[in-house]
Amino acid sequence: MPFPDLNLFTAVHLLFLSAWACALLLADLWIPKTHKPVTGWLAFAGLVITLGLVVAQLGARQAAFGGALATDGFSTLMNFIFIGAGMLSVLMALNYLRQHDLERGEFYPLLLFSIVGMMAMGMAKDLIVVFLALELLSIPLYVLAGFGRPRIESEEAGLKYFLLGAFSSAFLVYGIALVYGATQATSFAGIGMALDAGQATSPLLLAGVGLIMVGMGFKVAAVPFHMWTPDVYDGSPSVVTAFMSVGAKAAGFAALVRVLFDALAPLASEWGVVVATLAALSMVLGNVAAIAQTSMKRMLAYSSIAHAGYVAVAALIDAQGAQSNFSAGAAIFYLGAYALTNLGTWAVVLAVEKPGRMTTDVADYAGLGRTQPALAAAMTLFMLSLTGLPPSIGFVAKFYVFRAALEAGYTWLVLLGVVTVLISAYYYLRVIVVMWMKEGLGEAVLPRALNFTIWLTAVGTLVFGIVPGPLMNFVESSVRGIF
């Protein structure tokens, strides 16, 4: 490949963060165990620099590595979500790892490597790159899920996530092979040209697309590929679960939107039925199953499944692909809103979680409104946002994705989505009732970094819920003309 085709400047943020993570692994060898937060702050600094490099590329539209990676408005917005989620996760981890005797320096480099994989998934323009990025994202998360060793539930979570993740990767690779066999291409541009020219072998191509969606469905925790989610979320260290629930889901949808909107838009009528079915099943099962949960982590796990369904509602376009840019913007907005709200929710969970116990029950939040009224108010806002009620950003996000589905002609799916929102209100509002109306100890520990995370996410959830216009306009202008 000629050197100009590499265009390394387009991928400079990927290269920098990868190098920083490698350097951090070496630097941590000289940092005493009593000073491991230094490693965390160095990781945070690396993410801040990476964010600056991404900001410097605002408005740019370039390709790298012969067109296998692309920097555009879509990838830039997704990078903001990945880096922001990483920064907030580092802040949450600083005290959490010490509190649970998990201060091992490799935590932060693994987190950074996973973020590199996420950013690569958002930039991918080739199925081979999608697979490589997915593995770079997933392998560190397998390790982080089992980071709570020797606790048996954490080791079980890591093993389950690894085995099922490897199984889903096999489906993805097989699907890529079938798509290549049908189109003689793995690049999105090459696949699109083969479809436009009518050269693709439909049964072979549709089988490949189906297998790719199985692999992606696992990563975003969509029904029926969700079986791993409750056990892995519950057994993993809570700070890992928080990062995983946001980053992995956003990365999976970023790649899915790229593949469907960029390469497979001519087949929208075929894959649209499948995506709509997955969305419907995820919304229904996730919300209904969450009602019976008494563990906060398992409830949020099923909530995550339901929200995968809501994002999938936006990943639908009409047969002509006329509103694909609006749908992509709706998906990004929802993922950003979910990241903001969900990370705030998990920050409150970390504050209530007791040392040596990596789980909390909903009953543990009783009395929080009396002992920690500000913390309970923030949690109330997060619960309202996850439900989709005003004046939170969650209300705007659901309105956005439902509008995209209506314009794509999926009225029945929107009606089902509204019904499941009403179902979700039961278990989200139950947390509010327990905090403010039940007697209990209401214990919580709020170190400075964790407290900052809670209030930053709470303010963002409220402000963007009241004044969403500037953010929505920025998202729409960034993705305009990409798909």
PyMOL commands that set and color helices and strands:
alter all, ss='L'
color gray80, all
select helices_A, chain A and resi 3-6+8-30+33-35+37-55+65-67+73-99+107-123+127-145+152-183+188-196+202-220+229-235+238-263+265-291+296-314+324-352+362-365+368-371+373-387+393-407+411-437+448-466+469-479
alter helices_A, ss='H'
color red, helices_A
select strands_A, chain A and resi 62-64+69-71
alter strands_A, ss='S'
color yellow, strands_A
deselect
rebuild
show_as cartoon
